[in-house]
Amino acid sequence: MKNNHFSGGYRHLTMACLTGALVACATTFGATGVCAQESHPSVPNVAPPISEALEVDAALFTVQSLDWFDVQRQRQVPAKLYLPAAEAAAGSLPLVVFSHGIGGSRDGYSYLGRYFAAHGYGSLHVQHVGSDRQLWLGNLFTLPARLSNAAQDSEAVNRVQDLRYALDKLLASQEGALFDTRRIAAAGHSYGANTTMLMAGAQVEQQGQKMSLRDSRITAAILLSAPPFYGMGDPGKILAGIDVPTLHITATDDVIQIPGYVSGLQDRLDIFKAMGSKRAAPKVLAVFRDGSHSIFTDRAGTGGLNLNPRVKVATRQLALAFLNGIPASNYMAVDEWSLSHADLVAAFEKRVP
């Protein structure tokens, strides 16, 4: 019997993320929906951003694959850890824990992991074996069944538990002493963004009662292309209690579209609006012009051959500026980013109490 931890409504959430993966990973569906674009306000003349290659100098970071096994859940938890190559003092490294979209793996979103590590962060990319790249293997005709299994409520819970287990293992390891436990951020794309929101404090209902999967160690969240919690009620009630700084990144053509289901830019904007509304937590929104739902993955060319690498570079620059600004509540670098990337940005908003 399949577990349904959050009732049928939460399954709508996982199906939303599932359809996003189909757009990102299959060529049979295209993100062709049209979203209204917001014009960027006029900005003063500023120097263009320094040209930055998408590739990161391999001498600036190290990477290691980790193959953990959670005995309690009888579940593999593979991960990949990016660290700065330079020697770091104990307790000095901030950490990002990353959750991939459905059908992904620990090898994905490497353009972020390498960049974070090259700039003094640890970046732990966790693979969720119940909704990872193994879904694409095997008979094509049984793919719908495999995807349906990945969309069960139990897998949504397991994904959060994967992140928590991986964080426990890392902090207890030899490398664990390197990290500043006051600066641990969760990040994710698509289904991984929903996983991140749950870990950051989103509250869903189970049999009429609110249930929280929050991990108190998470002090910030980065959400790439976050689908909404469909069927779970007012997003304001689900997300209002999140009290950590959040960064929301999307694009005007960030559209999940298959027959019978469409989720576009407005869903991402609604999440931003609802996030932390009762806690007055700092939050930043950046909407790129054009793009696609899968432009934030490691896939090259999606959203445009020229636009794709530019958006990836801009995304990681904004993420770094955001994370660096949190300790002193100084987001001037985020404001500067919005000005220097005005040609790429359709909308930008910052709310800091």
C-alpha positions as CSV (number, residue, x, y, z in Angstrom):
1,M,0.0,0.0,0.0
2,K,1.3,3.4,-0.9
3,N,1.6,6.0,1.8
4,N,-0.4,9.3,1.6
5,H,1.0,11.4,4.5
6,F,-0.7,14.7,3.6
7,S,-4.0,13.7,2.0
8,G,-4.7,14.0,-1.7
9,G,-4.0,17.7,-1.8
10,Y,-0.3,17.3,-1.3
11,R,-0.2,14.8,-4.1
12,H,-1.3,17.7,-6.3
13,L,1.9,19.5,-5.3
14,T,4.1,16.5,-6.2
15,M,2.2,16.1,-9.5
16,A,2.9,19.8,-10.2
17,C,6.6,19.3,-9.7
18,L,6.4,16.1,-11.7
19,T,5.0,17.9,-14.7
20,G,7.8,20.4,-14.4
21,A,10.3,17.7,-14.7
22,L,8.6,16.4,-17.9
23,V,9.1,19.9,-19.4
24,A,12.7,20.0,-18.2
25,C,13.7,16.5,-19.2
26,A,11.6,15.3,-22.1
27,T,11.6,16.7,-25.6
28,T,8.0,15.8,-26.3
29,F,6.7,18.8,-24.3
30,G,7.6,22.4,-24.8
31,A,7.3,25.3,-22.5
32,T,5.4,27.3,-25.0
33,G,3.0,29.3,-22.8
34,V,3.1,33.0,-23.0
35,C,3.5,35.0,-19.7
36,A,3.0,38.7,-19.4
37,Q,6.3,40.5,-19.1
38,E,6.9,43.4,-16.7
39,S,9.0,46.2,-17.9
40,H,12.0,47.0,-15.8
41,P,12.0,50.5,-14.5
42,S,14.5,53.0,-16.0
43,V,17.9,52.8,-14.4
44,P,20.8,55.1,-14.3
45,N,23.8,54.5,-16.5
46,V,25.9,51.9,-14.8
47,A,28.8,49.9,-15.9
48,P,27.8,46.5,-17.4
49,P,28.6,43.5,-15.3
50,I,32.1,42.1,-15.6
51,S,32.0,39.2,-18.2
52,E,32.2,35.9,-16.4
53,A,32.6,32.5,-17.9
54,L,30.1,29.8,-17.0
55,E,32.9,27.4,-16.3
56,V,34.7,27.7,-12.9
57,D,38.4,27.4,-12.5
58,A,38.9,23.8,-11.2
59,A,41.8,25.0,-9.1
60,L,39.4,26.9,-6.9
61,F,37.2,24.1,-5.6
62,T,37.3,20.4,-4.7
63,V,34.5,17.9,-5.1
64,Q,33.8,14.5,-3.6
65,S,31.0,12.0,-4.0
66,L,29.3,10.6,-0.9
67,D,27.4,7.4,-0.8
68,W,25.4,7.4,2.5
69,F,22.7,4.9,3.6
70,D,20.0,5.7,6.0
71,V,19.5,2.5,7.9
72,Q,16.3,3.7,9.7
73,R,14.5,4.3,6.4
74,Q,16.4,1.7,4.4
75,R,17.1,4.4,1.8
76,Q,20.3,5.4,-0.1
77,V,21.2,9.1,0.2
78,P,23.9,9.9,-2.4
79,A,25.4,13.3,-2.3
80,K,28.1,15.5,-3.8
81,L,30.1,18.0,-1.8
82,Y,31.8,21.0,-3.2
83,L,34.4,22.8,-1.0
84,P,36.8,25.7,-1.5
85,A,40.2,24.5,-2.5
86,A,41.9,27.0,-0.2
87,E,42.4,25.9,3.4
88,A,39.6,27.0,5.6
89,A,39.5,27.7,9.4
90,A,37.2,25.7,11.6
91,G,33.7,27.1,11.7
92,S,34.3,29.5,8.8
93,L,32.4,28.1,5.9
94,P,28.8,28.8,5.2
95,L,26.9,25.9,3.7
96,V,24.2,25.4,1.0
97,V,22.2,22.2,0.9
98,F,20.7,21.7,-2.6
99,S,17.7,19.6,-3.7
100,H,17.3,18.7,-7.3
101,G,14.1,18.7,-9.4
102,I,12.4,15.4,-10.2
103,G,14.5,13.2,-12.5
104,G,17.7,14.9,-11.4
105,S,20.8,13.7,-9.4
106,R,23.6,14.8,-7.2
107,D,25.6,15.7,-10.4
108,G,23.1,18.4,-11.4
109,Y,23.3,22.2,-10.8
110,S,27.0,21.9,-10.8
111,Y,27.3,25.5,-12.1
112,L,26.1,26.6,-8.7
113,G,28.0,24.1,-6.6
114,R,31.4,24.9,-8.2
115,Y,30.7,28.7,-8.0
116,F,29.7,28.6,-4.3
117,A,32.8,26.6,-3.4
118,A,35.1,28.9,-5.4
119,H,33.7,31.8,-3.3
120,G,34.1,30.3,0.1
121,Y,31.0,28.2,0.6
122,G,30.3,24.5,1.0
123,S,27.6,23.2,-1.3
124,L,26.0,19.8,-0.6
125,H,23.9,18.4,-3.5
126,V,21.7,15.6,-2.3
127,Q,20.2,13.0,-4.6
128,H,16.6,11.8,-3.9
129,V,16.5,8.1,-5.0
130,G,12.8,7.9,-5.2
131,S,12.5,10.8,-7.6
132,D,15.9,10.9,-9.3
133,R,17.4,10.2,-12.7
134,Q,16.6,6.5,-12.4
135,L,13.0,7.4,-13.4
136,W,14.2,7.9,-17.0
137,L,15.7,4.4,-17.2
138,G,13.7,1.3,-18.4
139,N,10.7,0.8,-20.6
140,L,9.3,4.0,-22.0
141,F,5.8,2.6,-21.7
142,T,6.1,2.1,-18.0
143,L,7.5,5.7,-17.5
144,P,4.1,7.1,-16.4
145,A,3.9,4.5,-13.6
146,R,7.4,5.3,-12.4
147,L,6.6,9.0,-12.4
148,S,3.3,8.4,-10.6
149,N,5.2,6.5,-7.9
150,A,7.7,9.5,-7.6
151,A,4.7,11.8,-7.0
152,Q,3.4,10.0,-3.9
153,D,3.2,12.0,-0.8
154,S,5.6,9.7,1.0
155,E,8.4,10.7,-1.5
156,A,7.8,14.4,-0.8
157,V,8.4,13.7,2.9
158,N,11.4,11.5,2.2
159,R,13.0,14.2,0.2
160,V,13.0,16.5,3.2
161,Q,14.3,13.7,5.4
162,D,17.0,13.1,2.8
163,L,18.3,16.7,3.3
164,R,18.1,16.4,7.0
165,Y,19.9,13.1,7.0
166,A,22.6,14.4,4.7
167,L,23.1,17.5,6.8
168,D,23.4,15.3,9.9
169,K,26.0,13.1,8.3
170,L,28.0,16.0,6.9
171,L,28.2,17.9,10.2
172,A,29.2,14.7,12.0
173,S,32.0,14.0,9.5
174,Q,35.6,15.1,9.4
175,E,34.7,18.0,7.3
176,G,31.8,19.0,9.6
177,A,34.0,21.2,11.8
178,L,34.7,23.5,8.8
179,F,31.1,24.8,8.7
180,D,29.5,27.8,10.3
181,T,26.3,26.2,11.6
182,R,24.7,29.6,11.9
183,R,24.8,30.0,8.1
184,I,23.2,27.0,6.5
185,A,20.9,27.7,3.6
186,A,18.6,25.3,1.8
187,A,18.1,25.7,-2.0
188,G,16.3,23.8,-4.7
189,H,14.8,23.9,-8.2
190,S,11.2,23.0,-9.1
191,Y,10.3,19.9,-6.9
192,G,13.5,20.7,-5.0
193,A,12.1,24.2,-4.3
194,N,9.1,22.7,-2.7
195,T,11.3,20.5,-0.7
196,T,13.3,23.6,0.4
197,M,10.1,25.4,1.4
198,L,9.0,22.5,3.6
199,M,12.5,22.4,5.2
200,A,12.4,26.2,5.8
201,G,9.0,26.1,7.6
202,A,6.1,25.7,5.1
203,Q,3.2,24.2,7.0
204,V,0.8,21.7,5.3
205,E,-2.1,19.9,6.8
206,Q,-2.3,16.3,7.7
207,Q,-5.8,15.0,8.6
208,G,-6.9,18.5,9.4
209,Q,-3.9,19.4,11.5
210,K,-0.9,21.5,10.6
211,M,2.3,19.5,10.2
212,S,5.7,21.1,10.0
213,L,8.9,19.4,8.5
214,R,11.0,22.5,9.4
215,D,14.7,22.1,10.2
216,S,15.7,24.8,12.6
217,R,19.3,24.7,11.2
218,I,18.1,26.3,8.0
219,T,18.7,30.1,8.1
220,A,17.9,31.0,4.5
221,A,16.3,29.6,1.4
222,I,16.9,29.9,-2.3
223,L,13.9,29.0,-4.5
224,L,14.4,28.4,-8.3
225,S,11.1,28.0,-10.2
226,A,9.0,27.0,-7.2
227,P,5.6,25.4,-8.0
228,P,2.8,26.2,-5.6
229,F,1.2,23.9,-3.1
230,Y,-1.8,23.0,-5.1
231,G,-4.9,21.8,-3.3
232,M,-3.5,22.7,0.1
233,G,-5.5,25.9,0.6
234,D,-4.4,29.5,1.0
235,P,-0.7,29.8,0.2
236,G,-0.5,32.7,2.6
237,K,-1.3,30.3,5.5
238,I,1.1,27.7,4.2
239,L,4.0,30.1,3.7
240,A,3.4,33.0,6.0
241,G,5.2,31.5,9.0
242,I,8.6,31.1,7.2
243,D,10.9,33.5,9.0
244,V,14.2,33.1,7.2
245,P,15.4,35.3,4.3
246,T,14.3,33.9,1.0
247,L,15.5,34.4,-2.6
248,H,13.0,33.7,-5.4
249,I,14.3,33.3,-9.0
250,T,12.2,32.6,-12.0
251,A,11.7,33.8,-15.7
252,T,8.8,35.2,-17.7
253,D,8.7,32.0,-19.7
254,D,9.2,29.7,-16.7
255,V,6.1,27.7,-17.7
256,I,5.2,24.1,-16.8
257,Q,2.8,23.0,-19.6
258,I,1.3,19.7,-20.5
259,P,-2.2,18.7,-21.6
260,G,-4.6,19.6,-18.7
261,Y,-2.0,21.4,-16.6
262,V,-0.3,24.8,-16.8
263,S,1.8,26.6,-14.2
264,G,3.5,29.8,-15.1
265,L,5.1,32.9,-13.8
266,Q,2.1,34.1,-11.7
267,D,2.4,31.0,-9.5
268,R,6.0,32.0,-8.7
269,L,4.9,35.5,-8.0
270,D,2.1,34.3,-5.7
271,I,4.6,32.3,-3.7
272,F,6.8,35.3,-3.3
273,K,3.9,37.4,-2.1
274,A,2.8,34.9,0.4
275,M,6.3,34.0,1.7
276,G,6.9,35.2,5.3
277,S,4.0,37.6,5.2
278,K,3.4,37.3,9.0
279,R,7.0,37.2,9.9
280,A,8.3,40.1,7.9
281,A,11.3,38.1,6.8
282,P,13.6,39.6,4.2
283,K,12.9,38.4,0.6
284,V,14.1,39.1,-2.9
285,L,12.5,38.3,-6.2
286,A,14.2,38.3,-9.6
287,V,12.4,37.5,-12.8
288,F,14.5,37.0,-15.9
289,R,13.2,37.9,-19.4
290,D,12.2,34.9,-21.5
291,G,14.1,31.8,-20.4
292,S,12.3,28.5,-19.6
293,H,11.6,26.3,-16.6
294,S,14.7,24.2,-17.3
295,I,17.1,27.1,-17.9
296,F,18.2,26.8,-14.2
297,T,19.3,23.2,-14.7
298,D,22.7,22.2,-16.1
299,R,21.1,21.7,-19.5
300,A,22.8,23.9,-22.1
301,G,20.7,25.8,-24.6
302,T,17.3,25.6,-23.0
303,G,15.7,29.0,-23.0
304,G,18.0,30.2,-25.7
305,L,21.6,29.4,-26.7
306,N,22.9,32.8,-25.8
307,L,20.5,33.5,-22.9
308,N,21.1,30.2,-21.1
309,P,24.7,30.8,-19.9
310,R,24.0,34.4,-19.1
311,V,21.0,33.6,-16.9
312,K,23.1,30.9,-15.1
313,V,25.9,33.3,-14.4
314,A,23.5,36.0,-13.2
315,T,21.6,33.5,-11.1
316,R,24.7,32.4,-9.2
317,Q,25.9,35.9,-8.8
318,L,22.6,37.0,-7.3
319,A,22.5,33.9,-5.0
320,L,26.0,34.7,-3.7
321,A,25.2,38.4,-3.2
322,F,22.0,37.4,-1.3
323,L,23.8,34.9,1.0
324,N,26.7,37.3,1.7
325,G,24.3,40.0,2.7
326,I,22.3,38.1,5.3
327,P,24.6,38.2,8.3
328,A,24.7,42.0,8.5
329,S,21.3,42.5,6.8
330,N,23.1,44.5,4.1
331,Y,21.7,43.8,0.6
332,M,23.4,46.6,-1.3
333,A,25.1,44.1,-3.5
334,V,21.7,42.7,-4.4
335,D,20.5,46.1,-5.4
336,E,23.7,46.6,-7.5
337,W,23.0,43.3,-9.1
338,S,19.6,44.4,-10.2
339,L,21.0,47.5,-11.9
340,S,23.9,45.8,-13.6
341,H,21.7,43.1,-15.0
342,A,18.8,45.3,-16.1
343,D,19.0,44.0,-19.6
344,L,18.2,40.5,-18.4
345,V,15.7,41.3,-15.7
346,A,12.0,41.8,-16.3
347,A,11.1,42.4,-12.7
348,F,13.0,42.8,-9.4
349,E,11.7,43.3,-5.9
350,K,13.3,43.4,-2.5
351,R,11.4,43.5,0.8
352,V,13.6,44.0,3.9
353,P,12.0,44.9,7.2
